[in-house]
Amino acid sequence: MTPLQQIATVLVAGAATVLARALPFLAFRNGAPRYVRYLGDVLPGAVFGLLVVYCLREVDLLSAAHGIPEAAGILLTGGVYLWRRDMLSAVLAGTAFYMVLVNLVFA
């Protein structure tokens, strides 16, 4: 890929990202319909639940760690969320704790 093609690719990807982010605001200038507000309320939790199921799909409870690092990470994530009410800090804390357990404790 030539430098010109690389620049063009980055510019097109950037423009598409800006358009995708701005489109909902342009489409719902006068306020979102009730079903869109409902989806905005329920989808974050549903996506988070789906992410947990996806991450746990290959956990082998019969292996050496018996799923302990995963369970501890989930418990810490839930605890930090209940304490701080901030999803980002909860996910970061749970992920960091899980990585420490997997790489240092259960290595």
N, C-alpha and C positions, 0 to 999 in steps of 0.2 A: 504494500500500500504506500503510495507516495505521500509526502508531507501535505500536499494540497488535498488529497483524498481524506487524510486523517483530520485535517482542520474542518473540512466539509462535514465529515461524519459527526464530529463533536458539536458543530453548530446545529445540525439537524436534530441530534439527540437532545440538545439543550432546548431548542425551540419546541420540540414535542413535549418535553417535560413541563415547560412553562405553560403551554397550551392545556395540557392535561390538568394542571393544578388550578388554572384560571377558569376553565370551562364550567365547573359547578357554580361558581360565583356569578358568571355571566348568565347561566341558564336560570338561576333562581334569584334574580335581582330583587323581586318583590316579596321574597320569603319562600321558603321551601314548603311543599305540600306536607300534610300530616304523615303520610307513609314514608317520606324521605327522612323526616325528623325521627320517626320510629326506628328506621334502619340505622340512623346515626347513633341511636341509643343502644341498640341490641347487638349490632355487628362487632364492635370491638371485643366484647366479652366472648362472643361466639368464635371469632378468629383466634383469640387467645386460647380458648379451650381446644380448638382444632390443632393449634400448634403444640400443645401439651401432648395430645394423643399421637400426633405425628412423631414427636421426639421420643416417645416411649414405646413405639411400635417394635423396636428391635432389642429391647432390654431383656436380657436373659436372667431370670431369677435363680437359675441353677448354676450360674457362673460364680467365679470367686468373690465378686463384690456383692452379689445377691440383690442388686438394685439399690443398695444403700446410698451411693452418691446421688443418684437420680432423685430418690425420695427426699433426701436432705436438701437438695437444691430446690425442689418444689415447695417443701415446707418453708424454707427461708424466703423464697420468692413471695409466697402467700403472706407470711408474717410481715415482711417489709411493706408489702402493699397495704395490709390492714393498718399498719403503724403510720405510714407516710401518705397513703392515698395517692401514690405517684407510680404509675406503671413502669416508667423508664428506669427509675432507681431500683424498683423491685426486680426487674428483669436483669439489670446489670449486676446487682448484688447476688442474685441466685446463680447467674452464669459464672461469675467470678468464683463463688464458693464451690460450685460443681467442678470447675476446672482445677482448683487447688486440690480438691479431694481426689479427682481422677489422676492427676499428675504427681502428687506428692504423697498422699496417704494410701491410696489403693493401687499404686504403681506396681 
